[in-house]
Amino acid sequence: MNDVRSAMELSPVIPDKRAASDRRTLSWRTVLFGFARSRRHAHRRYADNEVVFLDWHHPWLFFLSVGTMLLSVADAFLTLQLLQLGMIEANPLMRVVMGQSITLFVSTKLAMTAFGILVLVFLAKQQFMNRFRCGLFLTVFFSGYACLVCYELVSLFRLG
């Protein structure tokens, strides 16, 4: 490798025109450009169909991921408000965690939701039981959280 580099430096035929800055540095421009103009939207060869992860995911998955996290935050807030009005936590696991501390409850709830979203986005193009794409489950969870938040809002207005 060093022999090739020294030969390039000495050769007048092959000038070294590389830029001094490294193209691989990460910046916000890199992230935005990579999101908007990423290259790997689909598999290149049929044999690559087993590859799980691609460089690019549909923007709908981004909307569902962010929306589900926001609904999870709203769910945690509304749950705490409803508990102050006399309701009980229906999830037995979260009831135990809530008995420890409110901060632990909120952080556990958000961490579990974030981990689930991360896994579902990573596996979004995989088939579940050879029937459904895993990205569909993100839509189901988003819809479930939306219904739960609506239920909590109605309960809060009814009790408050």
Contact map, one row per residue, 1 for C-alpha under 8 A:
1111100000000000000000000000000000000000000000000000000000000000000000000000000000000000000000000000000000000000000000000000000000000000000000000000000000000000
1111110000000000000000000000000000000000000000000000000000000000000000000000000000000000000000000000000000000000000000000000000000000000000000000000000000000000
1111111000000000000000000000000000000000000000000000000000000000000000000000000000000000000000000000000000000000000000000000000000000000000000000000000000000000
1111111100000000000000000000000000000000000000000000000000000000000000000000000000000000000000000000000000000000000000000000000000000000000000000000000000000000
1111111110000000000000000000000000000000000000000000000000000000000000000000000000000000000000000000000000000000000000000000000000000000000000000000000000000000
0111111111000000000000000000000000000000000000000000000000000000000000000000000000000000000000000000000000000000000000000000000000000000000000000000000000000000
0011111111100000000000000000000000000000000000000000000000000000000000000000000000000000000000000000000000000000000000000000000000000000000000000000000000000000
0001111111100111000000000000000000000000000000000000000000000000000000000000000000000000000000000000000000000000000000000000000000000000000000000000000000000000
0000111111110011000000000000000000000000000000000000000000000000000000000000000000000000000000000000000000000000000000000000000000000000000000000000000000000000
0000011111110000000000000000000000000000000000000000000000000000000000000000000000000000000000000000000000000000000000000000000000000000000000000000000000000000
0000001111111110000000000000000000000000000000000000000000000000000000000000000000000000000000000000000000000000000000000000000000000000000000000000000000000000
0000000011111110000000000000000000000000000000000000000000000000000000000000000000000000000000000000000000000000000000000000000000000000000000000000000000000000
0000000000111110000000000000000000000000000000000000000000000000000000000000000000000000000000000000000000000000000000000000000000000000000000000000000000000000
0000000100111111000000000000000000000000000000000000000000000000000000000000000000000000000000000000000000000000000000000000000000000000000000000000000000000000
0000000110111111100000000000000000000000000000000000000000000000000000000000000000000000000000000000000000000000000000000000000000000000000000000000000000000000
0000000110000111110000000000000000000000000000000000000000000000000000000000000000000000000000000000000000000000000000000000000000000000000000000000000000000000
0000000000000011111000000000000000000000000000000000000000000000000000000000000000000000000000000000000000000000000000000000000000000000000000000000000000000000
0000000000000001111100000000000000000000000000000000000000000000000000000000000000000000000000000000000000000000000000000000000000000000000000000000000000000000
0000000000000000111111000000000000000000000000000000000000000000000000000000000000000000000000000000000000000000000000000000000000000000000000000000000000000000
0000000000000000011111000000000000000000000000000000000000000000000000000000000000000000000000000000000000000000000000000000000000000000000000000000000000000000
0000000000000000001111100000000000000000000000000000000000000000000000000000000000000000000000000000000000000000000000000000000000000000000000000000000000000000
0000000000000000001111111000000000000000000000000000000000000000000000000000000000000000000000000000000000000000000000000000000000000000000000000000000000000000
0000000000000000000011111000000000000000000000000000000000000000000000000000000000000000000000000000000000000000000000000000000000000000000000000000000000000000
0000000000000000000001111100000000000000000000000000000000000000000000000000000000000000000000000000000000000000000000000000000000000000000000000000000000000000
0000000000000000000001111110000000000000000000000000000000000000000000000000000000000000000000000000000000000000000000000000000000000000000000000000000000000000
0000000000000000000000011111011000000000000000000000000000000000000000000000000000000000000000000000000000000000000000000000000000000000000000000000000000000000
0000000000000000000000001111111000000000000000000000000000000000000000000000000000000000000000000000000000000000000000000000000000000000000000000000000000000000
0000000000000000000000000111111100000000000000000000000000000000000000000000000000000000000000000000000000000000000000000000000000000000000000000000000000000000
0000000000000000000000000011111110000000000000000000000000000000000000000000000000000000000000000000000000000000000000000000000000000000000000000000000000000000
0000000000000000000000000111111111000000000000000000000000000000000000000000000000000000000000000000000000000000000000000000000000000000000000000000000000000000
0000000000000000000000000111111111100000000000000000000000000000000000000000000000000000000000000000000000000000000000000000000000000000000000000000000000000000
0000000000000000000000000001111111110000000000000000000000000000000000000000000000000000000000000000000000000000000000000000000000000000000000000000000000000000
0000000000000000000000000000111111111100000000000000000000000000000000000000000000000000000000000000000000000000000000000000000000000000000000000000000000000000
0000000000000000000000000000011111111100000000000000000000000000000000000000000000000000000000000000000000000000000000000000000000000000000000000000000000000000
0000000000000000000000000000001111111100000000000000000100000000000000000000000000000000000000000000000000000000000000000000000000000000000000000000000000000000
0000000000000000000000000000000111111100000000000000000000000000000000000000000000000000000000000000000000000000000000000000000000000000000000000000000000000000
0000000000000000000000000000000011111110000000000000000000000000000000000000000000000000000000000000000000000000000000000000000000000000000000000000000000000000
0000000000000000000000000000000011111111100000000000001100000000000000000000000000000000000000000000000000000000000000000000000000000000000000000000000000000000
0000000000000000000000000000000000001111100000000000001100000000000000000000000000000000000000000000000000000000000000000000000000000000000000000000000000000000
0000000000000000000000000000000000000111111000000000011100000000000000000000000000000000000000000000000000000000000000000000000000000000000000000000000000000000
0000000000000000000000000000000000000111111000000000011110000000000000000000000000000000000000000000000000000000000000000000000000000000000000000000000000000000
0000000000000000000000000000000000000001111100000000010000000000000000000000000000000000000000000000000000000000000000000000000000000000000000000000000000000000
0000000000000000000000000000000000000001111111011010010000000000000000000000000000000000000000000000000000000000000000000000000000000000000000000000000000000000
0000000000000000000000000000000000000000011111010000000000000000000000000000000000000000000000000000000000000000000000000000000000000000000000000000000000000000
0000000000000000000000000000000000000000001111111000000000000000000000000000000000000000000000000000000000000000000000000000000000000000000000000000000000000000
0000000000000000000000000000000000000000001111111000000000000000000000000000000000000000000000000000000000000000000000000000000000000000000000000000000000000000
0000000000000000000000000000000000000000000011111100000000000000000000000000000000000000000000000000000000000000000000000000000000000000000000000000000000000000
0000000000000000000000000000000000000000001111111110000000000000000000000000000000000000000000000000000000000000000000000000000000000000000000000000000000000000
0000000000000000000000000000000000000000001011111111000000000000000000000000000000000000000000000000000000000000000000000000000000000000000000000000000000000000
0000000000000000000000000000000000000000000000111111000000000000000000000000000000000000000000000000000000000000000000000000000000000000000000000000000000000000
0000000000000000000000000000000000000000001000011111110000000000000000000000000000000000000000000000000000000000000000000000000000000000000000000000000000000000
0000000000000000000000000000000000000000000000001111110000000000000000000000000000000000000000000000000000000000000000000110110000000000000000000000000000000000
0000000000000000000000000000000000000000000000000011111000000000000000000000000000000000000000000000000000000000000000000110100000000000000000000000000000000000
0000000000000000000000000000000000000001111000000011111110000000000000000000000000000000000000000000000000000000000000000000000000000000000000000000000000000000
0000000000000000000000000000000000000111100000000000111110000000000000000000000000000000000000000000000000000000000000000000000000000000000000000000000000000000
0000000000000000000000000000000000100111100000000000011111000000000000000000000000000000000000000000000000000000000000000000000000000000000000000000000000000000
0000000000000000000000000000000000000000100000000000011111101100000000000000000000000000000000000000000000000000000000000000000000000000000000000000000000000000
0000000000000000000000000000000000000000000000000000000111111100000000000000000000000000000000000000000000000000000000000000000000000000000000000000000000000000
0000000000000000000000000000000000000000000000000000000011111110000000000000000000000000000000000000000000000000000000000000000000000000000000000000000000000000
0000000000000000000000000000000000000000000000000000000001111111000000000000000000000000000000000000000000000000000000000000000000000000000000000000000000000000
0000000000000000000000000000000000000000000000000000000011111111100000000000000000000000000000000000000000000000000000001000000000000010010000000000000000000000
0000000000000000000000000000000000000000000000000000000011111111110000000000000000000000000000000000000000000000000000000000000000000000000000000000000000000000
0000000000000000000000000000000000000000000000000000000000111111111000000000000000000000000000000000000000000000000000000000000000000000000000000000000000000000
0000000000000000000000000000000000000000000000000000000000011111111100000000000000000000000000000000000000000000000000000000000000000000011001000000000000000000
0000000000000000000000000000000000000000000000000000000000001111111110000000000000000000000000000000000000000000000010001000000000000000010000000000000000000000
0000000000000000000000000000000000000000000000000000000000000111111111000000000000000000000000000000000000000000000000000000000000000000000000000000000000000000
0000000000000000000000000000000000000000000000000000000000000011111111100000000000000000000000000000000000000000000000000000000000000000000001000000000000000000
0000000000000000000000000000000000000000000000000000000000000001111111110000000000000000000000000000000000000000000000000000000000000000000011001000000000000000
0000000000000000000000000000000000000000000000000000000000000000111111111000000000000000000000000000000000000100110000000000000000000000000000000000000000000000
0000000000000000000000000000000000000000000000000000000000000000011111111100000000000000000000000000000000000000000000000000000000000000000000000000000000000000
0000000000000000000000000000000000000000000000000000000000000000001111111110000000000000000000000000000000000000000000000000000000000000000001001100100000000000
0000000000000000000000000000000000000000000000000000000000000000000111111111000000000000000000000000000000001100100000000000000000000000000000001000000000000000
0000000000000000000000000000000000000000000000000000000000000000000011111111100000000000000000000000000000000100000000000000000000000000000000000000000000000000
0000000000000000000000000000000000000000000000000000000000000000000001111111110000000000000000000000000000000000000000000000000000000000000000000000100000000000
0000000000000000000000000000000000000000000000000000000000000000000000111111111000000000000000000000000000000000000000000000000000000000000000001001100100000000
0000000000000000000000000000000000000000000000000000000000000000000000011111111100000000000000000000000001001000000000000000000000000000000000000000000000000000
0000000000000000000000000000000000000000000000000000000000000000000000001111111110000000000000000000000000000000000000000000000000000000000000000000000000000000
0000000000000000000000000000000000000000000000000000000000000000000000000111111111000000000000000000000000000000000000000000000000000000000000000000100110010000
0000000000000000000000000000000000000000000000000000000000000000000000000011111111100000100000000000000000000000000000000000000000000000000000000000000100000000
0000000000000000000000000000000000000000000000000000000000000000000000000001111111110000000000000000000000000000000000000000000000000000000000000000000000000000
0000000000000000000000000000000000000000000000000000000000000000000000000000111111111000000000000000000000000000000000000000000000000000000000000000000000010000
0000000000000000000000000000000000000000000000000000000000000000000000000000011111111111000000000000000000000000000000000000000000000000000000000000000100110000
0000000000000000000000000000000000000000000000000000000000000000000000000000001111111111100000000000000000000000000000000000000000000000000000000000000000000000
0000000000000000000000000000000000000000000000000000000000000000000000000000000111111110000000000000000000000000000000000000000000000000000000000000000000000000
0000000000000000000000000000000000000000000000000000000000000000000000000000000011111110000000000000000000000000000000000000000000000000000000000000000000000011
0000000000000000000000000000000000000000000000000000000000000000000000000000000001111111000000000000000000000000000000000000000000000000000000000000000000000000
0000000000000000000000000000000000000000000000000000000000000000000000000000000001111111100000000000000000000000000000000000000000000000000000000000000000000000
0000000000000000000000000000000000000000000000000000000000000000000000000000000001100111110000000000000000000000000000000000000000000000000000000000000000000000
0000000000000000000000000000000000000000000000000000000000000000000000000000001000100011111101100000000000000000000000000000000000000000000000000000000000000000
0000000000000000000000000000000000000000000000000000000000000000000000000000000000000001111100100000000000000000000000000000000000000000000000000000000000000000
0000000000000000000000000000000000000000000000000000000000000000000000000000000000000000111111100000000000000000000000000000000000000000000000000000000000000000
0000000000000000000000000000000000000000000000000000000000000000000000000000000000000000111111110000000000000000000000000000000000000000000000000000000000000000
0000000000000000000000000000000000000000000000000000000000000000000000000000000000000000001111111000000000000000000000000000000000000000000000000000000000000000
0000000000000000000000000000000000000000000000000000000000000000000000000000000000000000101111111100000010001000000000000000000000000000000000000000000000000000
0000000000000000000000000000000000000000000000000000000000000000000000000000000000000000111111111110000000000000000000000000000000000000000000000000000000000000
0000000000000000000000000000000000000000000000000000000000000000000000000000000000000000000111111111000000000000000000000000000000000000000000000000000000000000
0000000000000000000000000000000000000000000000000000000000000000000000000000000000000000000011111111100110000000000000000000000000000000000000000000000000000000
0000000000000000000000000000000000000000000000000000000000000000000000000000000000000000000001111111110110000000000000000000000000000000000000000000000000000000
0000000000000000000000000000000000000000000000000000000000000000000000000000000000000000000000111111110000000000000000000000000000000000000000000000000000000000
0000000000000000000000000000000000000000000000000000000000000000000000000000000000000000000000011111110110000000000000000000000000000000000000000000000000000000
0000000000000000000000000000000000000000000000000000000000000000000000000000000000000000000000001111111110000000000000000000000000000000000000000000000000000000
0000000000000000000000000000000000000000000000000000000000000000000000000000000000000000000000000111111111000000000000000000000000000000000000000000000000000000
0000000000000000000000000000000000000000000000000000000000000000000000000000000000000000000000000000111111100000000000000000000000000000000000000000000000000000
0000000000000000000000000000000000000000000000000000000000000000000000000000000000000000000000001101111111110000000000000000000000000000000000000000000000000000
0000000000000000000000000000000000000000000000000000000000000000000000000000000000000000000001001101111111111000000000000000000000000000000000000000000000000000
0000000000000000000000000000000000000000000000000000000000000000000000000001000000000000000000000000011111111100000000000000000000000000000000000000000000000000
0000000000000000000000000000000000000000000000000000000000000000000000000000000000000000000000000000001111111110000000000000000000000000000000000000000000000000
0000000000000000000000000000000000000000000000000000000000000000000000000000000000000000000000000000000111111111000000000000000000000000000000000000000000000000
0000000000000000000000000000000000000000000000000000000000000000000000010001000000000000000001000000000011111111100000000000000000000000000000000000000000000000
0000000000000000000000000000000000000000000000000000000000000000000010011000000000000000000000000000000001111111110000000000000000000000000000000000000000000000
0000000000000000000000000000000000000000000000000000000000000000000000000000000000000000000000000000000000111111111000000000000000000000000000000000000000000000
0000000000000000000000000000000000000000000000000000000000000000000000000000000000000000000000000000000000011111111100000000000000000000000000000000000000000000
0000000000000000000000000000000000000000000000000000000000000000000010010000000000000000000000000000000000001111111110000000000000000000000000000000000000000000
0000000000000000000000000000000000000000000000000000000000000000000010000000000000000000000000000000000000000111111111000000000000000000000000000000000000000000
0000000000000000000000000000000000000000000000000000000000000000000000000000000000000000000000000000000000000011111111100000000000000000000000000000000000000000
0000000000000000000000000000000000000000000000000000000000000000000000000000000000000000000000000000000000000001111111110000000000000000000000000000000000000000
0000000000000000000000000000000000000000000000000000000000000000100000000000000000000000000000000000000000000000111111111000000000000000010000000000000000000000
0000000000000000000000000000000000000000000000000000000000000000000000000000000000000000000000000000000000000000011111111100000000000000000000000000000000000000
0000000000000000000000000000000000000000000000000000000000000000000000000000000000000000000000000000000000000000001111111110000000000000000000000000000000000000
0000000000000000000000000000000000000000000000000000000000000000000000000000000000000000000000000000000000000000000111111111000000000110110000000000000000000000
0000000000000000000000000000000000000000000000000000000000001000100000000000000000000000000000000000000000000000000011111111000000000110010000000000000000000000
0000000000000000000000000000000000000000000000000001100000000000000000000000000000000000000000000000000000000000000001111111000000000000000000000000000000000000
0000000000000000000000000000000000000000000000000001100000000000000000000000000000000000000000000000000000000000000000111111110000000110000000000000000000000000
0000000000000000000000000000000000000000000000000000000000000000000000000000000000000000000000000000000000000000000000011111110000001111000000000000000000000000
0000000000000000000000000000000000000000000000000001100000000000000000000000000000000000000000000000000000000000000000000011111000001110000000000000000000000000
0000000000000000000000000000000000000000000000000001000000000000000000000000000000000000000000000000000000000000000000000011111100001100000000000000000000000000
0000000000000000000000000000000000000000000000000000000000000000000000000000000000000000000000000000000000000000000000000000111111111100000000000000000000000000
0000000000000000000000000000000000000000000000000000000000000000000000000000000000000000000000000000000000000000000000000000011111111100000000000000000000000000
0000000000000000000000000000000000000000000000000000000000000000000000000000000000000000000000000000000000000000000000000000001111110000000000000000000000000000
0000000000000000000000000000000000000000000000000000000000000000000000000000000000000000000000000000000000000000000000000000001111110000000000000000000000000000
0000000000000000000000000000000000000000000000000000000000000000000000000000000000000000000000000000000000000000000000000000001111111000000000000000000000000000
0000000000000000000000000000000000000000000000000000000000000000000000000000000000000000000000000000000000000000000000000000001111111101000000000000000000000000
0000000000000000000000000000000000000000000000000000000000000000000000000000000000000000000000000000000000000000000000000001111100111111100000000000000000000000
0000000000000000000000000000000000000000000000000000000000000000000000000000000000000000000000000000000000000000000000011011111100011111110000000000000000000000
0000000000000000000000000000000000000000000000000000000000001000000000000000000000000000000000000000000000000000000000011011100000001111111000000000000000000000
0000000000000000000000000000000000000000000000000000000000000000000000000000000000000000000000000000000000000000000000000001000000011111111100000000000000000000
0000000000000000000000000000000000000000000000000000000000000000000000000000000000000000000000000000000000000000000000010000000000001111111110000000000000000000
0000000000000000000000000000000000000000000000000000000000001001100000000000000000000000000000000000000000000000000010011000000000000111111111000000000000000000
0000000000000000000000000000000000000000000000000000000000000001000000000000000000000000000000000000000000000000000000000000000000000011111111100000000000000000
0000000000000000000000000000000000000000000000000000000000000000000000000000000000000000000000000000000000000000000000000000000000000001111111110000000000000000
0000000000000000000000000000000000000000000000000000000000000000000100000000000000000000000000000000000000000000000000000000000000000000111111111000000000000000
0000000000000000000000000000000000000000000000000000000000000001001100100000000000000000000000000000000000000000000000000000000000000000011111111100000000000000
0000000000000000000000000000000000000000000000000000000000000000000000000000000000000000000000000000000000000000000000000000000000000000001111111110000000000000
0000000000000000000000000000000000000000000000000000000000000000000000000000000000000000000000000000000000000000000000000000000000000000000111111111000000000000
0000000000000000000000000000000000000000000000000000000000000000000100110010000000000000000000000000000000000000000000000000000000000000000011111111100000000000
0000000000000000000000000000000000000000000000000000000000000000000000100000000000000000000000000000000000000000000000000000000000000000000001111111110000000000
0000000000000000000000000000000000000000000000000000000000000000000000000000000000000000000000000000000000000000000000000000000000000000000000111111111000000000
0000000000000000000000000000000000000000000000000000000000000000000000000010000000000000000000000000000000000000000000000000000000000000000000011111111100000000
0000000000000000000000000000000000000000000000000000000000000000000000100110010000000000000000000000000000000000000000000000000000000000000000001111111110000000
0000000000000000000000000000000000000000000000000000000000000000000000000000000000000000000000000000000000000000000000000000000000000000000000000111111111000000
0000000000000000000000000000000000000000000000000000000000000000000000000000000000000000000000000000000000000000000000000000000000000000000000000011111111100000
0000000000000000000000000000000000000000000000000000000000000000000000000010011001000000000000000000000000000000000000000000000000000000000000000001111111110000
0000000000000000000000000000000000000000000000000000000000000000000000000000010000000000000000000000000000000000000000000000000000000000000000000000111111111000
0000000000000000000000000000000000000000000000000000000000000000000000000000000000000000000000000000000000000000000000000000000000000000000000000000011111111100
0000000000000000000000000000000000000000000000000000000000000000000000000000000001000000000000000000000000000000000000000000000000000000000000000000001111111110
0000000000000000000000000000000000000000000000000000000000000000000000000000010011000000000000000000000000000000000000000000000000000000000000000000000111111111
0000000000000000000000000000000000000000000000000000000000000000000000000000000000000000000000000000000000000000000000000000000000000000000000000000000011111111
0000000000000000000000000000000000000000000000000000000000000000000000000000000000000000000000000000000000000000000000000000000000000000000000000000000001111111
0000000000000000000000000000000000000000000000000000000000000000000000000000000000001000000000000000000000000000000000000000000000000000000000000000000000111111
0000000000000000000000000000000000000000000000000000000000000000000000000000000000001000000000000000000000000000000000000000000000000000000000000000000000011111
